[in-house]
């Protein structure tokens, strides 16, 4: 089945945006910040990371300008 670009779900998952990891200078963005990311990259449990650095921020993406 062919997919048209009008129906592509880019990295934003639901088309709204991505979450950015709150760890200083991490820069990781995804539809969710996983426990695996927090453990592998920051050696912290996600709950502890969020308590210490705050909750992830949403990064809004605008794919409307892409052709």
MOMO-V883075 format. One record per backbone hydrogen bond with DSSP energy under -0.5 kcal/mol. NH is the residue of the N-H (numbers start at 1). CO is the residue of the C=O. E is the energy in kcal/mol with one decimal. If there is no record, write none. Layout:
BEGIN
[[NH CO E] [NH CO E]]
END
This chain:
BEGIN
[[7 4 -1.6] [8 5 -0.8] [10 8 -1.0] [13 10 -1.7] [14 12 -2.4] [16 12 -0.5] [17 12 -0.7] [18 59 -2.4] [19 30 -3.9] [20 57 -3.0] [21 28 -2.9] [26 23 -2.0] [30 19 -2.1] [34 32 -0.8] [38 34 -1.9] [39 35 -2.4] [40 36 -3.0] [41 37 -2.6] [42 37 -0.5] [42 38 -1.3] [43 39 -1.1] [44 38 -1.6] [49 45 -2.6] [50 46 -2.7] [51 47 -2.0] [52 48 -2.6] [53 49 -3.0] [54 50 -1.8] [57 20 -1.2] [59 18 -4.1] [60 58 -0.6] [61 16 -0.8] [63 61 -0.6] [66 63 -1.4]]
END
